[in-house]
């Protein structure tokens, strides 16, 4: 961090006012203005990629779901697609449509959750409660379709585990109509409200050039006017059939600033877009099977014979999520699994967004990229003398925790 002549350092975190997850910031302040910032992630270590190598590909589905509670289906969806890519497996069309429906339902609940929490940070708790009340109706649909409100358990290798019945379709359509009927009310509350505008306009600006340079993803990059979206650029599942065009501020507001307000507007209008995508999927839902082979007894031997690498990239609520998987013939467990969540790219955009802003705006700027640290953090020990690095395993972490506890007890 550069030291300025009349500045002083303000540390924030790892427990901080913007997130329930740990991340640290060292702010260099001149008066109330931020002149420099150092971001220090790396407080959440679960060794989840290592744990996956001790499980077979079907068991890892449920591990993938637990990378993030909010983006639960995003990681499970991406993981099974990576395995299917490694096996060159074709998926039933009906399953692809149901996957799309669940993914868009998750996007709706994620964006509404974020909007409510942003209102809470501003101090607009009435809007926070209104938003989360509507989020409950989304979770009701997910629970009816999947059986769970969180960690849905619907994705499987070769398709999905639950079908879209007529009863579930009826409930889904009723809620879609409800969300469309109240959409204008939320436009008034989030986009047209003078309090929201005063707190978000001109705050945390990320220019188009900076968004490119820092490899921003999701609503963070689209909020800077760049129409980048995997659903549009590399259509998968049903997106190629229903048609898709990324939402950017110039289309909905007439101009681009790249501030927090633009990110609010992008997420809000993406909720309406997700509703329309689900409606198109329901209208065009194909008949047929929902899974390639529903019997695990048949699937596991096929997975054990698989040999190859698989990749998958989908557009999660926070941006592009990427999974890599490696399978080796004769090995019942997966050989390697790598996850790159969108926050991995987005968190570095905090620096240009914070510099020049006021210290009071830090919580809102941090929250504006909708970060998920548990999706992102990995632990690596670097030996600067040798220039080598090593990843700590579950056993390494447990041993170090035991040693620390014994030291403290003395």
Secondary structure, 3 states (H helix, E strand, C coil): CCCCCCCEEEEECCCCCCCCCCCEEEEEEECCEEEEEEEECCCCCCCHHHHHCCCEHHHHHHHHHCCCCCCHHHHHHHHHHHHHHHHCCCCCHHHHHHHHHHHHHHHHHHHHHHHHHHHHHHCCHHHHHHHHHHHHHHHHHHHHHHCCCCCCCCEECCEECCCCCHHHHHHHHHHHHHHHHHHHHHHHHHCCCHHHHHHHCCCCCCCHHHHHHCCCCHHHHHCCCCCCCHHHHCCCCCHHHHCCCCCCHHHHCCCCCCCHHHHHHHHHHHHHHHHHHHHHHHHCCCCCCCECCCCHHHHHHHHHHCCEEEEEEEEECCEEEEEEEEECCCCCECCEEEEECCHHHHCCHHHHHHCCCEHHHHHHHHHHCCCCHHHHCCCEEEECCCCEEEECCHHHHHHHHHHHHHHHHC
